[in-house]
Amino acid sequence: MATPTSFPTPAVSGQILTAAYVNGMSGAFRVLQVVYASTSTATTNTTSTFADTTLTASITPQSTSNKVLVLVSQNGCFKSSADAENRMNLRLLRGATNVATFSGALFLYTGSAISNGAAASISLLDSPASIASVTYKTQFNNPNNTASVIVQEGSAVSTMVLLEISA
């Protein structure tokens, strides 16, 4: 009969699970922590200035060499009426830094003041190079500066998942 493997004592409640603590294993490319955030607050923007969508999440990496896998699902994207561009722009920020633009063609115009709802998503492996709290958020705008663009329209739920990946 094989000798049972000894495992480390479970983490104390509230303690951060470190790479060396997971089944006595260490190494790269393991998920160290997961942060989940969601919002269903309908938010409107009628300008070309980017505005917050209310979807935001923060994570504190354990090492400056670790990565953060960011998964965003921005739902309930809606346009109130047609205009020359018939779209909205969405972007992902880390702090004040734009790390990705992930949408720019969510809407179609059929010849009348019609609007179509949509969803947009992104997955991004980011290198924040920080052990301080890092905040990610999404922003949106109407590039043509007319008509309203809305996110979480009809109380649609948008989500963000942050996964710290060991280096």
N, CA, C and O of each residue as an XYZ file, in Angstrom:
668
protein
N       0.843     -1.167      0.000
C       0.000      0.000      0.000
C       0.893      1.238      0.000
O       1.884      1.308      0.728
N       0.520      2.217     -0.837
C       1.300      3.449     -0.938
C       1.111      4.303      0.306
O       0.046      4.315      0.924
N       2.173      5.016      0.654
C       2.113      5.933      1.785
C       1.354      7.179      1.353
O       1.639      7.734      0.292
N       0.375      7.637      2.169
C      -0.368      8.842      1.784
C       0.552     10.060      1.717
O       1.493     10.200      2.498
N       0.253     10.919      0.773
C       1.000     12.169      0.628
C       0.582     13.121      1.731
O      -0.602     13.239      2.047
N       1.550     13.793      2.310
C       1.205     14.760      3.351
C       0.956     16.107      2.696
O       1.723     16.557      1.845
N      -0.117     16.732      3.107
C      -0.500     18.031      2.579
C      -0.328     19.079      3.656
O      -0.451     18.770      4.841
N      -0.044     20.321      3.267
C       0.102     21.379      4.257
C      -1.217     21.648      4.976
O      -2.294     21.310      4.483
N      -1.110     22.250      6.124
C      -2.279     22.622      6.895
C      -3.088     23.645      6.100
O      -2.501     24.534      5.484
N      -4.431     23.544      6.096
C      -5.235     24.516      5.348
C      -4.980     25.943      5.820
O      -4.631     26.184      6.975
N      -5.161     26.872      4.901
C      -4.957     28.290      5.205
C      -5.960     28.762      6.246
O      -7.101     28.300      6.286
N      -5.527     29.668      7.070
C      -6.401     30.295      8.039
C      -7.377     31.182      7.277
O      -7.008     31.783      6.267
N      -8.606     31.270      7.745
C      -9.609     32.095      7.078
C      -9.068     33.499      6.835
O      -8.547     34.139      7.748
N      -9.194     33.966      5.606
C      -8.724     35.301      5.256
C      -7.282     35.339      4.790
O      -6.832     36.365      4.278
N      -6.534     34.236      4.955
C      -5.138     34.205      4.528
C      -5.078     34.035      3.015
O      -5.881     33.302      2.436
N      -4.133     34.706      2.379
C      -3.956     34.570      0.945
C      -3.276     33.246      0.659
O      -2.272     32.895      1.278
N      -3.841     32.521     -0.287
C      -3.284     31.238     -0.675
C      -2.107     31.489     -1.601
O      -2.284     32.055     -2.679
N      -0.922     31.084     -1.207
C       0.271     31.332     -2.016
C       0.597     30.122     -2.876
O       0.088     29.028     -2.631
N       1.442     30.312     -3.881
C       1.808     29.243     -4.796
C       2.423     28.057     -4.068
O       2.125     26.910     -4.399
N       3.264     28.311     -3.094
C       3.930     27.237     -2.369
C       2.968     26.496     -1.447
O       3.304     25.423     -0.945
N       1.798     27.039     -1.220
C       0.866     26.470     -0.262
C      -0.139     25.515     -0.891
O      -0.814     24.775     -0.175
N      -0.250     25.517     -2.210
C      -1.228     24.687     -2.892
C      -0.684     23.271     -3.061
O       0.166     23.028     -3.918
N      -1.164     22.354     -2.258
C      -0.745     20.949     -2.309
C       0.773     20.789     -2.309
O       1.303     19.848     -2.901
N       1.462     21.701     -1.652
C       2.912     21.617     -1.563
C       3.614     21.856     -2.887
O       4.809     21.588     -3.014
N       2.885     22.359     -3.871
C       3.466     22.571     -5.199
C       3.797     24.040     -5.400
O       3.161     24.920     -4.820
N       4.780     24.287     -6.214
C       5.094     25.652     -6.608
C       5.331     25.656     -8.102
O       5.401     24.594     -8.720
N       5.454     26.818     -8.686
C       5.705     26.909    -10.112
C       4.800     27.908    -10.781
O       3.992     28.584    -10.145
N       4.962     27.983    -12.091
C       4.257     29.003    -12.863
C       2.917     28.497    -13.385
O       2.627     27.301    -13.381
N       2.117     29.453    -13.830
C       0.863     29.217    -14.551
C      -0.221     28.558    -13.702
O      -0.988     27.733    -14.199
N      -0.280     28.915    -12.447
C      -1.351     28.439    -11.578
C      -2.185     29.630    -11.132
O      -1.667     30.736    -10.976
N      -3.463     29.402    -10.931
C      -4.347     30.462    -10.460
C      -4.141     30.619     -8.961
O      -4.313     29.662     -8.205
N      -3.775     31.820     -8.528
C      -3.507     32.086     -7.122
C      -4.697     32.702     -6.405
O      -4.918     32.436     -5.223
N      -5.462     33.522     -7.112
C      -6.669     34.104     -6.528
C      -7.628     34.510     -7.632
O      -7.231     34.753     -8.771
N      -8.901     34.577     -7.263
C      -9.950     34.927     -8.208
C     -10.813     36.020     -7.586
O     -11.204     35.924     -6.422
N     -11.105     37.051     -8.362
C     -11.994     38.134     -7.930
C     -13.126     38.216     -8.951
O     -12.887     38.217    -10.158
N     -14.358     38.283     -8.455
C     -15.533     38.362     -9.321
C     -16.308     39.636     -8.992
O     -16.483     39.982     -7.823
N     -16.770     40.331    -10.031
C     -17.601     41.515     -9.836
C     -18.705     41.515    -10.889
O     -18.531     40.993    -11.990
N     -19.839     42.108    -10.532
C     -20.934     42.226    -11.484
C     -21.699     43.518    -11.216
O     -21.629     44.091    -10.129
N     -22.426     43.955    -12.232
C     -23.288     45.124    -12.098
C     -24.477     44.964    -13.033
O     -24.369     44.376    -14.109
N     -25.607     45.495    -12.601
C     -26.791     45.534    -13.463
C     -27.360     46.951    -13.511
O     -28.511     47.152    -13.899
N     -26.552     47.923    -13.118
C     -26.975     49.320    -13.108
C     -26.941     49.889    -14.528
O     -25.870     50.028    -15.118
N     -28.108     50.216    -15.069
C     -28.167     50.808    -16.406
C     -27.466     52.166    -16.380
O     -27.742     53.003    -15.521
N     -26.554     52.370    -17.334
C     -25.759     53.599    -17.389
C     -25.805     54.146    -18.809
O     -25.637     53.400    -19.774
N     -26.033     55.455    -18.935
C     -26.212     56.104    -20.232
C     -25.103     57.123    -20.490
O     -24.632     57.798    -19.576
N     -24.698     57.216    -21.758
C     -23.730     58.220    -22.189
C     -24.180     58.747    -23.546
O     -24.495     57.964    -24.442
N     -24.211     60.067    -23.704
C     -24.614     60.664    -24.982
C     -23.473     61.405    -25.663
O     -23.687     62.099    -26.657
N     -22.259     61.261    -25.133
C     -21.126     62.033    -25.666
C     -20.003     61.125    -26.156
O     -20.031     59.910    -25.964
N     -19.017     61.750    -26.793
C     -17.834     61.013    -27.233
C     -16.793     60.896    -26.120
O     -15.752     60.268    -26.314
N     -17.060     61.488    -24.966
C     -16.176     61.358    -23.804
C     -16.446     60.019    -23.135
O     -17.598     59.676    -22.869
N     -15.392     59.266    -22.866
C     -15.575     57.971    -22.222
C     -16.105     58.143    -20.803
O     -15.654     59.019    -20.065
N     -17.067     57.300    -20.429
C     -17.666     57.314    -19.101
C     -17.611     55.903    -18.513
O     -17.612     54.921    -19.255
N     -17.563     55.801    -17.190
C     -17.534     54.501    -16.515
C     -18.854     53.764    -16.726
O     -19.923     54.374    -16.740
N     -18.766     52.443    -16.889
C     -19.963     51.602    -17.062
C     -20.513     51.104    -15.723
O     -21.588     50.505    -15.700
N     -19.830     51.325    -14.642
C     -20.068     50.821    -13.270
C     -19.557     49.391    -13.088
O     -19.754     48.804    -12.024
N     -18.905     48.819    -14.101
C     -18.290     47.494    -13.958
C     -16.832     47.690    -13.559
O     -16.038     48.213    -14.340
N     -16.481     47.273    -12.350
C     -15.131     47.474    -11.831
C     -14.780     46.363    -10.848
O     -15.653     45.822    -10.170
N     -13.490     46.027    -10.778
C     -13.004     45.028     -9.821
C     -11.546     45.330     -9.501
O     -10.810     45.856    -10.336
N     -11.137     44.989     -8.274
C      -9.758     45.219     -7.833
C      -9.131     43.924     -7.356
O      -9.805     43.050     -6.811
N      -7.822     43.818     -7.573
C      -7.056     42.644     -7.146
C      -5.689     43.126     -6.659
O      -5.155     44.111     -7.168
N      -5.130     42.433     -5.679
C      -3.798     42.753     -5.178
C      -2.870     41.574     -5.481
O      -2.889     40.573     -4.764
N      -2.060     41.685     -6.535
C      -1.145     40.594     -6.895
C      -0.124     40.315     -5.784
O       0.265     41.220     -5.047
N       0.302     39.059     -5.677
C       1.263     38.641     -4.659
C       2.703     38.888     -5.081
O       3.605     38.903     -4.244
N       2.922     39.082     -6.387
C       4.273     39.305     -6.905
C       4.194     40.224     -8.114
O       3.218     40.192     -8.863
N       5.219     41.040     -8.300
C       5.244     41.935     -9.459
C       5.408     41.181    -10.776
O       5.135     41.738    -11.839
N       5.845     39.931    -10.723
C       6.020     39.159    -11.953
C       4.768     38.362    -12.332
O       4.711     37.789    -13.420
N       3.773     38.320    -11.456
C       2.544     37.588    -11.762
C       1.698     38.341    -12.770
O       1.808     39.560    -12.906
N       0.859     37.611    -13.471
C      -0.050     38.168    -14.472
C      -1.470     38.197    -13.905
O      -1.776     37.533    -12.914
N      -2.322     38.978    -14.555
C      -3.746     38.987    -14.221
C      -4.519     38.690    -15.508
O      -4.423     39.419    -16.495
N      -5.286     37.599    -15.468
C      -6.166     37.260    -16.579
C      -7.494     37.959    -16.322
O      -8.163     37.690    -15.324
N      -7.872     38.861    -17.231
C      -9.087     39.657    -17.087
C     -10.125     39.128    -18.072
O      -9.873     39.056    -19.275
N     -11.296     38.758    -17.549
C     -12.401     38.264    -18.370
C     -13.588     39.200    -18.170
O     -14.092     39.339    -17.056
N     -14.032     39.837    -19.241
C     -15.128     40.805    -19.154
C     -16.251     40.384    -20.090
O     -16.019     39.990    -21.233
N     -17.476     40.476    -19.576
C     -18.672     40.317    -20.395
C     -19.539     41.543    -20.161
O     -20.188     41.668    -19.122
N     -19.546     42.445    -21.132
C     -20.312     43.693    -21.027
C     -21.632     43.475    -21.752
O     -21.661     43.322    -22.973
N     -22.730     43.461    -20.988
C     -24.032     43.093    -21.544
C     -25.013     44.259    -21.544
O     -24.782     45.287    -20.908
N     -26.106     44.076    -22.268
C     -27.138     45.099    -22.347
C     -26.675     46.354    -23.044
O     -27.104     47.452    -22.689
N     -25.801     46.214    -24.037
C     -25.332     47.372    -24.805
C     -26.431     47.769    -25.790
O     -26.926     46.932    -26.544
N     -26.803     49.028    -25.781
C     -27.995     49.472    -26.495
C     -27.794     50.879    -27.033
O     -27.083     51.686    -26.434
N     -28.412     51.165    -28.147
C     -28.363     52.506    -28.738
C     -29.794     53.017    -28.881
O     -30.662     52.316    -29.402
N     -30.035     54.248    -28.415
C     -31.402     54.766    -28.367
C     -31.980     55.113    -29.738
O     -33.183     54.976    -29.960
N     -31.121     55.564    -30.657
C     -31.587     55.893    -32.005
C     -30.388     55.942    -32.948
O     -29.237     55.902    -32.512
N     -30.671     56.027    -34.221
C     -29.608     55.980    -35.223
C     -28.878     57.314    -35.324
O     -29.443     58.376    -35.061
N     -27.619     57.232    -35.708
C     -26.830     58.405    -36.074
C     -25.780     57.969    -37.077
O     -25.788     56.820    -37.517
N     -24.886     58.853    -37.442
C     -23.935     58.573    -38.518
C     -23.038     57.370    -38.258
O     -22.653     56.686    -39.206
N     -22.692     57.091    -36.997
C     -21.765     55.990    -36.736
C     -22.439     54.732    -36.226
O     -21.896     53.640    -36.391
N     -23.602     54.851    -35.613
C     -24.366     53.705    -35.166
C     -23.543     52.656    -34.425
O     -23.604     51.469    -34.746
N     -22.787     53.093    -33.450
C     -21.974     52.174    -32.667
C     -21.635     52.785    -31.319
O     -21.928     53.952    -31.058
N     -21.018     51.987    -30.474
C     -20.449     52.472    -29.227
C     -19.060     51.895    -29.120
O     -18.787     50.818    -29.649
N     -18.189     52.596    -28.445
C     -16.847     52.100    -28.159
C     -16.796     51.651    -26.706
O     -17.355     52.310    -25.830
N     -16.138     50.547    -26.454
C     -15.890     50.037    -25.113
C     -14.395     49.860    -24.932
O     -13.690     49.458    -25.857
N     -13.912     50.165    -23.721
C     -12.501     49.951    -23.440
C     -12.321     49.457    -22.012
O     -13.175     49.659    -21.148
N     -11.184     48.803    -21.788
C     -10.810     48.269    -20.481
C      -9.627     49.076    -19.967
O      -8.636     49.274    -20.669
N      -9.754     49.538    -18.720
C      -8.676     50.309    -18.103
C      -8.123     49.580    -16.884
O      -8.858     48.928    -16.142
N      -6.800     49.705    -16.695
C      -6.140     49.337    -15.442
C      -5.748     50.666    -14.818
O      -4.868     51.361    -15.327
N      -6.396     51.018    -13.724
C      -6.197     52.355    -13.175
C      -6.664     53.361    -14.207
O      -7.818     53.324    -14.634
N      -5.772     54.267    -14.614
C      -6.109     55.259    -15.638
C      -5.557     54.881    -17.009
O      -5.687     55.649    -17.962
N      -4.940     53.700    -17.115
C      -4.304     53.272    -18.358
C      -5.244     52.411    -19.196
O      -5.765     51.404    -18.717
N      -5.459     52.812    -20.450
C      -6.270     52.016    -21.370
C      -5.440     50.809    -21.804
O      -4.418     50.966    -22.473
N      -5.876     49.601    -21.425
C      -5.125     48.398    -21.789
C      -5.721     47.685    -22.991
O      -5.049     46.862    -23.613
N      -6.991     47.989    -23.336
C      -7.602     47.350    -24.506
C      -8.880     48.073    -24.899
O      -9.644     48.526    -24.047
N      -9.097     48.172    -26.204
C     -10.388     48.590    -26.734
C     -11.002     47.329    -27.311
O     -10.395     46.671    -28.157
N     -12.204     46.986    -26.861
C     -12.725     45.687    -27.264
C     -14.046     45.734    -27.993
O     -14.679     44.693    -28.168
N     -14.480     46.879    -28.418
C     -15.682     46.928    -29.227
C     -15.729     48.244    -29.975
O     -15.209     49.261    -29.516
N     -16.354     48.208    -31.121
C     -16.535     49.429    -31.875
C     -17.584     49.282    -32.957
O     -17.809     50.207    -33.738
N     -18.227     48.125    -33.010
C     -19.222     47.906    -34.057
C     -20.384     47.076    -33.521
O     -20.718     46.028    -34.076
N     -20.987     47.545    -32.454
C     -22.053     46.772    -31.823
C     -23.427     46.967    -32.436
O     -24.331     46.185    -32.142
N     -23.626     47.977    -33.276
C     -24.970     48.328    -33.687
C     -25.111     48.403    -35.203
O     -24.159     48.708    -35.920
N     -26.309     48.120    -35.664
C     -26.616     48.186    -37.081
C     -27.760     49.166    -37.299
O     -28.607     49.353    -36.426
N     -27.775     49.782    -38.461
C     -28.851     50.699    -38.808
C     -29.557     50.143    -40.031
O     -28.908     49.777    -41.011
N     -30.883     50.078    -39.980
C     -31.633     49.465    -41.075
C     -32.412     50.474    -41.913
O     -33.262     50.085    -42.714
N     -32.132     51.762    -41.738
C     -32.819     52.761    -42.531
C     -33.886     53.503    -41.767
O     -34.475     54.446    -42.295
N     -34.152     53.107    -40.546
C     -35.082     53.850    -39.697
C     -34.447     53.975    -38.322
O     -33.388     53.399    -38.077
N     -35.063     54.701    -37.445
C     -34.499     54.923    -36.108
C     -34.631     53.651    -35.278
O     -35.397     53.594    -34.316
N     -33.896     52.671    -35.657
C     -33.967     51.371    -34.987
C     -32.671     51.144    -34.225
O     -31.614     51.608    -34.654
N     -32.735     50.460    -33.137
C     -31.510     50.171    -32.387
C     -31.510     48.708    -31.983
O     -32.559     48.125    -31.709
N     -30.359     48.141    -31.949
C     -30.203     46.728    -31.613
C     -29.295     46.588    -30.409
O     -28.234     47.210    -30.354
N     -29.694     45.791    -29.458
C     -28.866     45.527    -28.286
C     -27.794     44.511    -28.619
O     -27.910     43.769    -29.594
N     -26.762     44.481    -27.815
C     -25.655     43.571    -28.077
C     -24.872     43.316    -26.795
O     -25.157     43.895    -25.747
N     -23.903     42.459    -26.899
C     -22.975     42.173    -25.806
C     -21.572     42.162    -26.389
O     -21.377     41.888    -27.574
N     -20.603     42.464    -25.543
C     -19.207     42.433    -25.970
C     -18.402     41.794    -24.858
O     -18.725     41.945    -23.679
N     -17.353     41.081    -25.234
C     -16.512     40.450    -24.222
C     -15.046     40.533    -24.628
O     -14.701     40.757    -25.788
N     -14.200     40.342    -23.617
C     -12.757     40.348    -23.860
C     -12.100     39.447    -22.823
O     -12.558     39.341    -21.685
N     -11.033     38.810    -23.235
C     -10.133     38.122    -22.300
C      -8.738     38.650    -22.592
O      -8.300     38.689    -23.741
N      -8.049     39.056    -21.532
C      -6.756     39.716    -21.688
C      -5.822     39.259    -20.577
O      -6.197     39.284    -19.405
N      -4.612     38.843    -20.931
C      -3.594     38.510    -19.943
C      -2.735     39.750    -19.744
O      -1.952     40.122    -20.619
N      -2.887     40.388    -18.585
C      -2.239     41.670    -18.302
C      -1.052     41.476    -17.370
O      -1.022     40.529    -16.584
N      -0.089     42.358    -17.455
C       1.089     42.356    -16.587
C       1.128     43.664    -15.803
O       1.800     44.606    -16.222
N       0.415     43.743    -14.666
C       0.364     45.006    -13.934
C       1.667     45.376    -13.231
O       1.853     46.541    -12.879
N       2.587     44.411    -13.013
C       3.887     44.669    -12.371
C       3.709     45.431    -11.060
O       4.367     46.444    -10.825
N       2.816     44.935    -10.214
C       2.499     45.628     -8.971
C       2.147     44.627     -7.882
O       1.648     43.537     -8.163
N       2.412     45.010     -6.633
C       1.904     44.245     -5.489
C       0.930     45.109     -4.684
O       0.507     44.743     -3.587
N       0.591     46.257     -5.257
C      -0.448     47.115     -4.679
C      -1.773     46.764     -5.355
O      -1.787     46.117     -6.402
N      -2.860     47.180     -4.768
C      -4.175     46.931     -5.342
C      -4.263     47.535     -6.741
O      -3.881     48.684     -6.961
N      -4.771     46.744     -7.676
C      -4.922     47.159     -9.063
C      -6.410     47.116     -9.392
O      -7.074     46.106     -9.161
N      -6.928     48.214     -9.931
C      -8.354     48.287    -10.264
C      -8.539     48.274    -11.778
O      -7.891     49.023    -12.508
N      -9.438     47.404    -12.227
C      -9.817     47.332    -13.630
C     -11.258     47.819    -13.748
O     -12.079     47.569    -12.866
N     -11.558     48.517    -14.850
C     -12.924     48.960    -15.088
C     -13.147     49.097    -16.582
O     -12.197     49.161    -17.363
N     -14.408     49.140    -16.968
C     -14.738     49.373    -18.365
C     -15.362     50.760    -18.502
O     -15.989     51.282    -17.580
N     -15.165     51.335    -19.693
C     -15.750     52.632    -20.033
C     -16.349     52.534    -21.431
O     -15.990     51.656    -22.216
N     -17.275     53.460    -21.728
C     -17.930     53.457    -23.032
C     -18.208     54.876    -23.492
O     -18.242     55.810    -22.691
N     -18.409     55.026    -24.814
C     -18.787     56.322    -25.365
C     -19.589     56.132    -26.635
O     -19.693     55.025    -27.164
N     -20.156     57.231    -27.118
C     -20.812     57.299    -28.411
C     -19.900     58.150    -29.287
O     -19.861     59.366    -29.100
N     -19.170     57.575    -30.228
C     -18.172     58.337    -30.976
C     -18.748     59.474    -31.818
O     -18.019     60.395    -32.185
N     -20.035     59.424    -32.127
C     -20.636     60.455    -32.959
C     -21.229     61.604    -32.135
O     -21.677     62.603    -32.698
N     -21.234     61.464    -30.803
C     -21.668     62.546    -29.918
C     -23.162     62.852    -29.993
O     -23.587     63.909    -29.528
N     -23.972     61.955    -30.565
C     -25.424     62.138    -30.617
C     -26.100     60.832    -30.239
O     -25.485     59.767    -30.309
N     -27.329     60.907    -29.850
C     -28.101     59.745    -29.404
C     -27.472     59.165    -28.132
O     -26.337     59.492    -27.784
N     -28.203     58.328    -27.467
C     -27.717     57.731    -26.221
C     -27.212     56.321    -26.465
O     -27.811     55.556    -27.221
N     -26.109     55.985    -25.821
C     -25.672     54.597    -25.755
C     -25.809     54.168    -24.289
O     -25.545     54.948    -23.374
N     -26.218     52.940    -24.089
C     -26.532     52.454    -22.751
C     -25.867     51.096    -22.555
O     -25.813     50.281    -23.476
N     -25.361     50.862    -21.346
C     -24.893     49.538    -20.954
C     -25.741     49.051    -19.782
O     -26.273     49.850    -19.011
N     -25.859     47.742    -19.661
C     -26.723     47.104    -18.663
C     -28.182     47.527    -18.848
O     -28.943     47.583    -17.882
N     -28.569     47.826    -20.096
C     -29.939     48.232    -20.383
C     -30.886     47.102    -19.987
O     -30.604     45.928    -20.226
N     -31.995     47.467    -19.388
C     -32.961     46.460    -18.947
C     -32.455     45.600    -17.806
O     -32.900     44.465    -17.640
N     -31.531     46.126    -17.021
C     -30.929     45.408    -15.882
C     -30.133     44.178    -16.297
O     -30.000     43.231    -15.521
N     -29.603     44.187    -17.520
C     -28.707     43.108    -17.944
C     -27.492     43.099    -17.020
O     -27.047     44.153    -16.565
N     -26.962     41.928    -16.746
C     -25.834     41.795    -15.803
C     -24.520     41.699    -16.593
O     -24.338     40.813    -17.428
N     -23.617     42.637    -16.302
C     -22.259     42.596    -16.843
C     -21.333     42.050    -15.781
O     -21.534     42.315    -14.596
N     -20.311     41.285    -16.180
C     -19.422     40.645    -15.211
C     -17.952     40.866    -15.559
O     -17.580     41.083    -16.712
N     -17.131     40.802    -14.503
C     -15.678     40.855    -14.660
C     -15.068     39.843    -13.705
O     -15.417     39.807    -12.525
N     -14.160     39.025    -14.212
C     -13.430     38.063    -13.407
C     -11.945     38.358    -13.557
O     -11.437     38.465    -14.673
N     -11.244     38.491    -12.417
C      -9.802     38.710    -12.409
C      -9.157     37.475    -11.795
O      -9.524     37.073    -10.691
N      -8.202     36.868    -12.495
C      -7.494     35.697    -11.996
C      -6.007     36.021    -11.940
O      -5.403     36.349    -12.961
N      -5.419     35.932    -10.761
C      -3.968     36.123    -10.666
C      -3.298     34.814    -11.047
O      -3.611     33.757    -10.498
N      -2.366     34.900    -12.001
C      -1.640     33.741    -12.524
C      -0.183     33.851    -12.114
O       0.467     34.869    -12.355
N       0.334     32.781    -11.483
C       1.727     32.818    -11.026
C       2.684     32.839    -12.205
O       2.421     32.232    -13.243
N       3.796     33.542    -12.040
C       4.791     33.695    -13.100
C       5.723     32.492    -13.144
O       6.629     32.443    -13.975
